[in-house]
Structures are given as structure tokens and as C-alpha cells.
Amino acid sequence: MFKRSLLFFALAWFSVAVRSADLPVPADVVFEKNVEYTNPDDQHLQMNIARPKNGRGPFPAVLCIHGGGFRAGSREGYNALCLTLAQQGFVAATASYRLAPKYQFPAAVHDVKAAVRWLRANAKAYNIDPNRIGVTGGSAGGHLVQFLGVTAGVPEFEGNGGNPEQSSAVTCVVNLYGPSDFTKSYGKSVDAHEVLPLWFGGNLEQERRKHIIGSPLPWVTPHAAPTLLIHGTEDKYVAYEQALWMRDRLQICGVEVELLTLEGAGHGFKGADAEKSNKALLAYFEKRLHPKKD
């Protein structure tokens, strides 16, 4: 089953030619779309959820967060990954969040934390093990999942998105080319000077504090979630060194971290690089979230 699902994943996940409505839903998967998980400012934020049709459970869960420079993107881009994960015995969800410039930091953080809390609050209904929730995302989504991994229990980032009795902590993180230190993004990225002022309400000179507290790097503690970083050395949007800084900080704090370096790869992987990334992501969640078999 793993080889069959991996092939489906490699063909479908990053393909912009296939519309989400055209994706075939495997016979062994239940796929539910447009499930509202929170409603800040009357925005009715939703997620799509794929889960195994068979099996006893409870199953580990994976929450997928899309990229788009905090100002664009759609949860539909992770539908194929969710279907593949469901075939591997996960409950997988892909969630929308509020976008800049209308909604600035920390709105998106509040939203993704609300999504984790919603999964825990609805664990029984969706046959989820609330103690095994992983997260993944690319670019801006990579930042948001990394932020989830390092800020569990920080009150100022929880927001009012519902289910406050639930924890927003995550078990593990797969961060694909997400930034770790926004104070060092300018001049190292082809679009940081456009994107970050929209999200923070000003550039580094105008809103330095927000750039600092909005970066995952300063929040790393020994309690951070184990992390897999995947980054290309020729990324022109989020410099490869951003992954090195996060790896080193996690290591210093004694947190388990792995870095998959893709030599020559840019921002967003294609071909063999995409296949390597996909394989590593699936293997990491299998290792971290599925119980060991005797």
C-alpha cells in the first residue's frame, strides 16, 4: 500500500494542472470538505479532512498549512497530500487561515492554533488520537507550523478561536522551506520587502519588535516539538541559511531535529527533489506518529 500511495502522492501533490475537484478519492478514504473550525471576524474558516474508511483507530493526525506569503494560497493545494496520508492510516486536514494585508500577524498564528485545538476537541468524532498530532507546511505555511512547534503554551498566541480548554501543542513538525528569522530576511529574499510589511504592518525599521516575536527562532526551548526541516540550497525566496539557524538552535536546546538538504533546489520542489521531499515527509510522520510495531 505504501508504494501505491507514494506514487499517487508524487504525481498529485504539487501538480498545478490538476484541480482539487478532479482529484480521485481512494475507495479506502473518507474525504469531507468545508468543515468550519473557527469563525474570527465572521470569516468562517474551514478545513478539508481525509480519514481512513477502515481500521480501528484512534489514528494519528496531520494538519497541513498552505503557503503563499501570508497573503495568498489555498488549503486545496494540500488535498492530495491529505488523501495520501489517509491511505497511510492518518487523519489529515488542510486548513485555511486569515490572510494579509487585511489580517496581519498574529491572526494567522491564532487561526492555525485554533485548528489544532479543534482537532483535539473533535478527536472522538473523527477517531483521532489527540496525543499524536503532527503538522506540515511550505514557505509561509512552513513558518506557521514551525511556530506551532515552538510556542505551545504561550498565551499571547492562542487567540480566541474556540476550544480554549484544548492544547495547541503538536507532536512533531515537517517544515518545508519556512523562514525562521524575519529580521534577517530582507536582502536575502526576492520578495521579503513586499511580503513582510504587509503581514507585520511595516518593514523591519518600522515594526522590528513584530519581526522578532513573529520569528520562530527566538521561541525555541527544550520543549519544542521534534522537527524535520527540508530546504533547497538555491532558494531565492527563503534563504537556505534560515533552515541552518533553526537546526542549530533546536540542537542547542536538545530538541531532536533533522535537516534534509536538497542541493540546487529552489523554492518549491519539482521532479526528483519533490520525490525526495515527499518520501522524507511520509517516512517522518510514520516514524513519529505511528506506534512501533512489535
Buried (B, 14 or more C-beta within 10 A) or exposed (E): EEEEBBEBBBEBBBEEEBEBEEBEEBEEBBBEBEBEBBEBEEBEBBBBBBBBBEEEBBBBBBBBBBBBBBBEBEBBBBBBBBBBBBBBBBBBBBBBBBBBEEBBBBBBBBBBBBBBBBBBBBBEEBBBBBEBBBBBBBBBBBBBBBBBBBBBEBEEBBBEBBBEEBBBBBBBBBBBBBBBBBBBBBEBBEEBEEBBBBBBBBBBEEBBEBBBBBBBBEBBBEEBBBBBBBBBBEBEBBBBBBBBBBBBBBEEBEBEBBBBBBEEBBBBBEEEBBBBBBBBBBEBBBEBBBEEEE
